[in-house]
Amino acid sequence: MSRTSTPMASPGPAGNVLGDLIRNLIRNLAAGLGGLLLWVRAPGAARAGVLAWVALEIAGLLASVGFEAARTGSDGRIDPGALPGQLFHLPWLLLCAWLVTRRQHRSDALMQAVVVLAALWIWIDVLWNLVALLPGDIWDSLGSNAQWVWWAPLAWGIVASTVVLCRLQGATGLRRAGVLCTVLLVLVLPQIAVGPQAPLWLAAEPRQDPAEAARWQQARSETVIYRQPSLLTEALARLEPGQPGKTDLFLLAVAGHGAQDVFLREVEKVERLFAERFGTGGRSVVLANNPGTVLTRPLATVSALERSLQIIAQRMDDDEDVLFVFLTSHGAEDHLFDLSLWPWELEQLTPQRLAGLLDAAGIRNRVILVSACYSGGFVLPLAGPDTLVMAAARADRSSHGCSHEADWTFFGRAFFDEALRETTSFTDAFERARTAVARREAAEGLEPSEPQIAVGEAISVRLADLAAGWQTTPGSSPAQAASAADAETSRPLCDGEPAQQKCAEPANQR
């Protein structure tokens, strides 16, 4: 029995075209890399043609998609709507090549320039994407020099494009200056004018926990509009007046930023702590921006803050009682205290606005603690003889610990949960908290926040009376009372300054 063999079919024309296309793509990418490195022979090694250009553009798009997926995660999809923006450069690249080669009247020269430029800018885009992938701590260490690193690929792309085109055309003298101008005005300037284009890779929406989604749905419901006025009225109606002949403490706690639960947890814990330790039960108001409490607690808005201060002033004895205002949220470099809750647009709180609200309410004896980044900017506008002002950070520094999962911020834990459980002196607690925060920041390699304080002479006496009263409750000794009173009355007006001098803002400001 004989066997016959059938010879394998040789690749047809389609196979040859595909193979040539791949080989030319590799060769053109190598030529583009050589052009990026300013190799002399690189431009002439490119293989010109419309198909070669198309292959390069497809390769560039795939590279962009790959880098976007690396940055945002592989769980996503390609967005066809972004394609026109991604191809915006094509007519400008063609126009630039035509202007440079128009004197030769050769289509092969035009396509050679187009292909070389397309291949070169694929590598520029790769370089730019690699720069964008640098870790955040590297960008932080660069400081103001970060912008030079970011724009370096563009600058090098301009230089390399000019050199490549000049070598292709044998340009010398003034013609080189003309090529440079063409690259700048035709190839680069339109891209800068249009700005960044939408990425082709669209990252998948993060999966939201159903319970969390329900919370935010509640926050944007119209029920909030009708429920909030009564919530504030009810909370203020529960306020009890101070006891005649006795210095009483009132508490107003404000959780400003609604998207992180740590601020709500802080004000709720402070409310309980002050009720147990300082007798503020019945004399405290909590305003909170949080999607989970929009139907149970008054929102933290400037209007609610103003109304709360007015009613608290009516319940207080102006000569005897003291108001403790605790504000916790994010802060900004221009010293705006963040009052925000999506989707509502709320007025932000400034130090001057808070001082004005306190003055208008007629509340004289004040203790104010602002726990936020750059909160030191609140110290000077609020400082005065009848005021103790504490800030979790210097006016030009960030504070730390504002994570959604945390129970306390760094300063909140150190001051309330640790120091105030051991002392009833607010100034002593501040010093303990400042030391504890500095120790923790150093251990975690964080920039020191440097909390700030300013103590008025008159408030020192009033706080000494309060501290003595708290310490002489059952279970405390007279020695503890004397120690707490001494801690309050011995405080200077401001950090590092005698009591008779005017409080000055810290020298270094962010």
C-alpha positions, -999 to +999 in steps of 0.1 A: +000+000+000+016+032-011+012+066+006+012+099-012+021+132+006+005+165-001+028+194+000+020+223+023+004+253+006+027+282+004+016+315+019-006+335-005-005+372-012-024+380+020+003+362+041+030+381+023+013+414+029+008+407+066+044+395+071+057+426+053+035+448+074+048+434+106+084+435+095+080+471+084+063+480+117+092+466+137+117+484+114+098+517+117+095+515+155+133+509+156+138+539+133+116+560+156+136+549+187+168+557+168+153+591+160+145+596+197+182+589+205+193+612+176+211+584+157+222+598+124+211+569+102+178+562+119+155+584+097+167+568+065+160+533+078+122+538+080+099+521+055+074+546+041+039+540+030+002+545+039-001+510+053+030+515+074+016+547+088-017+530+096+001+502+114+021+527+135-010+545+145-027+513+156+004+503+175+003+537+193-033+533+202-027+498+216+002+511+237-019+539+251-047+514+260-021+492+277-007+521+298-042+533+308-051+498+319-019+496+339-028+529+357-065+523+363-068+485+364-075+458+338-112+457+348-126+481+322-134+486+285-124+505+254-144+537+249-150+543+212-161+579+219-125+588+228-111+576+194-116+610+176-096+628+203-069+602+202-065+607+164-066+645+166-029+647+159-031+630+124-039+659+102-014+681+120+013+655+116+006+652+079+005+690+075+039+693+093+055+667+071+041+683+039+053+718+049+088+705+055+090+684+022+068+705-002+098+717-022+108+682-032+075+674-048+079+637-040+052+617-024+077+592-011+096+620+008+063+631+023+054+596+035+089+590+048+086+621+070+051+611+082+062+576+091+094+588+109+074+614+129+047+589+138+072+563+150+092+589+170+061+602+188+050+567+198+082+565+218+076+600+232+042+588+244+057+557+259+082+579+277+054+602+290+034+572+302+064+559+321+069+592+338+032+592+347+037+558+364+063+571+388+053+566+425+037+594+444+066+597+468+090+604+440+068+633+428+066+646+463+104+645+467+108+665+434+087+694+448+087+724+424+110+705+400+082+680+392+069+702+363+103+700+346+102+662+348+067+661+334+073+684+304+108+669+296+094+643+271+076+670+251+107+692+250+128+663+238+101+653+213+104+688+197+142+686+196+142+650+181+115+658+155+134+688+143+167+669+140+150+640+122+133+662+097+164+682+090+184+651+084+157+637+060+157+669+040+193+678+044+183+711+058+210+736+068+212+771+080+179+791+081+160+760+069+167+743+102+151+773+120+121+769+096+118+732+104+118+740+142+091+766+138+070+742+117+073+715+144+064+740+172+035+758+154+020+729+134+028+697+152+030+707+189+009+739+195-025+725+184-020+695+208-013+719+237-042+742+228-067+713+228-053+698+260-054+662+272-077+639+254-100+614+270-083+580+274-094+551+252-095+528+282-124+534+305-119+520+339-148+500+354-170+518+380-160+505+414-186+482+429-204+499+457-217+481+487-255+481+486-257+495+521-233+523+512-253+531+480-285+533+501-268+558+525-259+581+496-293+577+481-308+589+514-284+619+514-298+632+481-335+625+487-359+655+490-368+642+525-337+659+537-350+693+527-381+689+549-365+670+577-335+692+584-352+723+598-371+703+624-339+683+633-320+715+641-350+730+660-354+698+681-317+696+689-316+733+700-348+729+720-332+702+741-304+725+753-305+731+790-295+765+806-264+768+827-267+766+865-267+800+882-236+807+903-217+779+887-194+778+856-208+753+832-193+740+799-213+739+767-202+719+736-208+725+699-192+698+678-191+700+640-182+672+615-176+690+582-167+666+554-195+641+547-176+616+525-154+602+553-169+587+585-139+595+607-152+630+613-187+618+624-171+592+647-150+619+663-178+643+671-200+614+684-172+602+707-164+637+719-201+642+727-201+611+749-167+619+765-177+654+774-211+643+788-193+617+811-162+637+821-173+674+819-210+673+825-222+686+791-251+662+789-281+684+780-258+712+770-243+699+737-251+703+700-237+681+673-238+692+636-227+665+611-224+661+574-227+624+567-250+604+544-260+581+572-272+608+596-290+633+573-324+622+587-313+620+624-288+648+630-287+685+618-263+692+589-231+710+595-238+742+575-229+778+582-266+786+587-270+758+612-238+769+630-251+805+632-285+794+646-268+770+671-245+798+684-275+821+688-295+796+709-264+785+729-258+821+738-293+824+751-288+793+774-254+804+786-245+829+814-223+853+796-201+860+826-198+824+840-202+798+813-178+786+786-184+772+751-162+745+737-164+745+698-149+714+682-145+715+644-132+684+625-129+681+588-105+686+559-088+720+555-073+739+526-042+760+522-063+791+520-077+781+554-112+771+543-128+746+566-145+720+545-183+718+550-195+695+523-220+668+516-227+655+481-248+665+462-256+696+482-235+728+476-227+742+510-209+774+520-173+768+533-163+782+567-135+807+570-118+818+603-132+853+598-167+840+593-165+818+625-152+848+645-180+869+632-207+843+642-193+840+677-192+878+681-227+883+667-240+857+691-224+874+721-205+844+733-175+857+753-158+827+769-146+804+742-125+773+737-121+765+700-103+734+687-100+731+649-088+697+637-080+700+600-051+705+577-037+741+577-060+748+608-033+770+622-048+797+600-077+799+625-055+809+654-049+846+648-084+855+636-100+838+667-074+846+694-083+871+722-083+876+760-114+854+765-105+827+740-084+795+740-077+785+704-061+752+695-053+739+660-042+704+649-016+717+625+004+748+616-011+772+591+012+758+564+011+721+574-012+691+570-026+671+599-029+634+596-052+604+601-082+614+579-091+580+567-126+567+561-120+536+584-104+554+613-121+561+646-100+592+653-076+615+634-041+616+649-047+648+669-083+639+679-071+606+694-042+622+712-062+651+726-096+636+734-092+599+737-059+599+755-049+633+771-084+643+783-089+610+800-059+618+822-063+655+828-092+681+829-069+709+818-074+717+781-040+734+778-023+705+796-041+681+773-029+701+743+007+698+753+004+660+759-014+657+725+012+677+707+040+655+721+021+623+712+013+634+677+049+644+670+061+610+683+036+592+660+044+613+629+082+607+634+076+569+638+055+569+605+079+592+586+053+619+581+059+657+579+054+672+614+020+689+617+031+711+646-002+719+664-007+755+675-023+771+705-032+806+717-044+812+753-061+845+764-055+857+800-091+860+810-101+825+797-072+810+817-089+821+849-123+808+838-109+774+827-090+771+860-124+774+878-139+747+855-109+724+860-110+727+897-147+719+897-143+688+876-113+676+897-132+679+930-160+656+919-161+623+938-130+602+933-107+631+927-082+646+952-076+683+961-041+679+948-054+670+913-077+701+914-048+724+923-026+709+896-052+713+869-059+749+880-022+757+879-019+743+844-046+766+831-035+799+848+002+794+840-003+792+803+010+821+782-011+839+756+005+822+726+032+796+720+065+810+732+053+845+742+046+862+775+010+867+785+011+905+781+023+904+745+001+901+715-003+867+700+017+864+668+011+838+640+038+812+636+067+824+614+065+797+588+032+795+569+022+772+541 
